[in-house]
Amino acid sequence: MRSRPGAMYQSPAPAVAAQLGLGYTEQGGALLIWNRAAPTLLFNRILALGAFEPADDALIDALLARAQAEHSRCMIQLGPSAQPAGLAERLQVRGMKAEPGWLMHVRAG
C-alpha cells in the first residue's frame, strides 16, 4: 500500500488551508503540492514523477501548467529510477535547470 503524501495538505481545517493557500493534485502517480504562504521550494514541488509509472510529455506539461496556474514556484525531485530514461533532459528542455543533489544523511547499521 502506497502512503498518501497529499494527506499533509488535507489535514488543516479548510479555513486555514484557504488562508495559507495550501493545495495539492495527484496525476499519473505524481504529486504536486503548493503553499502560497511559504514560497520556498520545500513546500512547492512535484514528487514521485516517473516513480510509479513513466512520465510522458502530457503529464509533465499538465503538472507544470497546474503549478503555474496556482502561482507556485516548482521544484521536481527525480529519483534515480525515474522513468522513462532521459526524464531529466526532458525537463531541461522545458526550461528547468538541474540543481545539485540534496544532502543526504544515512545511518549505518
C-alpha positions as CSV (number, residue, x, y, z in Angstrom):
1,M,0.0,0.0,0.0
2,R,1.4,3.4,-1.0
3,S,1.4,6.2,1.5
4,R,-0.7,9.3,0.8
5,P,1.7,12.2,0.8
6,G,-1.2,14.6,0.0
7,A,-2.5,13.9,3.5
8,M,-0.5,16.7,5.0
9,Y,-2.4,19.1,2.7
10,Q,-5.8,17.5,3.7
11,S,-5.3,17.8,7.4
12,P,-5.6,21.6,8.1
13,A,-9.1,23.0,8.6
14,P,-10.5,24.4,5.4
15,A,-10.2,28.0,6.6
16,V,-6.5,27.5,7.5
17,A,-5.8,25.8,4.2
18,A,-7.5,28.7,2.3
19,Q,-5.6,31.3,4.4
20,L,-2.3,29.7,3.6
21,G,-3.1,28.8,0.0
22,L,-2.4,25.1,0.5
23,G,-3.3,22.6,-2.2
24,Y,-2.3,19.5,-4.0
25,T,-3.2,17.4,-7.0
26,E,-2.2,13.9,-7.9
27,Q,-1.8,12.9,-11.6
28,G,-0.1,10.0,-13.2
29,G,1.4,8.7,-9.9
30,A,3.0,12.1,-9.2
31,L,2.0,14.6,-6.5
32,L,2.1,18.4,-6.9
33,I,1.9,20.3,-3.7
34,W,1.8,24.1,-3.1
35,N,1.7,26.5,-0.3
36,R,1.4,30.2,-1.4
37,A,2.2,31.4,2.1
38,A,5.5,29.7,2.1
39,P,7.1,30.3,-1.3
40,T,10.0,28.0,-0.5
41,L,10.6,25.1,-2.8
42,L,10.3,22.6,0.1
43,F,6.5,23.3,0.1
44,N,6.1,23.8,-3.6
45,R,7.2,20.8,-5.6
46,I,6.4,17.8,-7.6
47,L,7.1,14.4,-6.0
48,A,7.3,10.9,-7.5
49,L,7.4,12.0,-11.1
50,G,8.2,8.9,-13.1
51,A,8.4,6.7,-9.9
52,F,5.2,4.7,-10.1
53,E,4.6,5.0,-13.9
54,P,6.6,6.5,-16.7
55,A,6.1,10.3,-17.1
56,D,5.0,11.2,-20.6
57,D,5.1,14.7,-22.1
58,A,1.4,15.3,-21.5
59,L,1.8,14.6,-17.7
60,I,4.9,16.8,-17.4
61,D,3.1,19.7,-19.2
62,A,-0.1,19.3,-17.2
63,L,1.8,19.4,-13.9
64,L,3.9,22.4,-14.8
65,A,0.8,24.2,-16.1
66,R,-1.1,23.5,-12.9
67,A,1.8,24.8,-10.8
68,Q,1.9,27.9,-12.9
69,A,-1.9,28.3,-12.6
70,E,-1.6,28.0,-8.8
71,H,1.1,30.8,-8.9
72,S,3.5,28.3,-7.3
73,R,7.2,28.0,-7.9
74,C,8.0,24.5,-8.7
75,M,10.8,22.0,-8.0
76,I,10.8,18.5,-9.2
77,Q,12.7,15.9,-7.3
78,L,13.6,12.9,-9.5
79,G,14.6,9.6,-8.0
80,P,17.4,7.7,-9.6
81,S,15.0,5.2,-11.1
82,A,12.6,7.8,-12.5
83,Q,11.1,6.6,-15.8
84,P,11.5,7.0,-18.7
85,A,15.2,7.2,-19.2
86,G,16.1,10.8,-20.2
87,L,13.4,12.4,-18.0
88,A,15.8,14.9,-16.6
89,E,16.8,16.1,-20.1
90,R,13.1,16.4,-21.0
91,L,12.6,18.7,-18.0
92,Q,15.6,20.8,-19.0
93,V,14.1,21.3,-22.5
94,R,11.1,22.8,-20.7
95,G,13.4,25.4,-19.1
96,M,14.0,23.7,-15.8
97,K,17.6,23.6,-14.6
98,A,19.3,20.9,-12.7
99,E,20.4,21.7,-9.2
100,P,23.0,19.9,-7.1
101,G,21.6,16.8,-5.3
102,W,20.1,17.1,-1.9
103,L,22.4,16.5,1.0
104,M,21.5,13.0,2.3
105,H,22.4,11.5,5.7
106,V,22.4,7.8,6.1
107,R,22.5,6.0,9.4
108,A,24.8,3.0,9.2
109,G,23.8,-0.3,10.9
